[in-house]
């Protein structure tokens, strides 16, 4: 990459595009008094998505905005299940600090402590 003139700073900046865009979108939605807990086609909320993607600053923003950290998608997954499934250790810590339950069960009786994949 160095031979192509690509620097580590450029790579780092590119890695932040998606989380920065989601954070910007969530802030705008919040300012417009929109619903920060809307659902996609499988019942996932923006918190589920931010957790699964590892977008820590989006997770923190949504928690500060008081979204439901126990929201379940159609499979009964709470954001804590997604964090565990995708090995988002720091996000697991953040969620637990804010009351997420490591014993919560999905529709298949899986807990975050069990490999939910």
KAKA-V578314 format. One record per backbone hydrogen bond with DSSP energy under -1.0 kcal/mol. CO is the residue of the C=O (numbers start at 0). NH is the residue of the N-H. If there is no record, write none. Layout:
co | nh
CO | NH
CO | NH
//
This chain:
co | nh
0 | 5
1 | 4
6 | 10
7 | 11
8 | 12
9 | 13
10 | 14
13 | 16
15 | 19
16 | 20
17 | 21
18 | 22
19 | 23
20 | 24
21 | 25
22 | 26
23 | 27
24 | 28
25 | 29
26 | 30
27 | 31
28 | 33
29 | 32
39 | 42
41 | 73
43 | 39
44 | 48
45 | 49
46 | 50
47 | 51
48 | 52
49 | 54
50 | 53
53 | 55
54 | 58
55 | 59
56 | 60
57 | 61
58 | 62
59 | 63
60 | 64
61 | 66
62 | 65
67 | 70
72 | 75
74 | 106
76 | 72
77 | 80
77 | 81
78 | 82
79 | 83
80 | 84
81 | 85
82 | 87
83 | 86
86 | 88
87 | 91
88 | 92
89 | 93
90 | 94
91 | 95
92 | 96
93 | 97
94 | 99
95 | 98
100 | 103
105 | 108
109 | 105
110 | 113
//
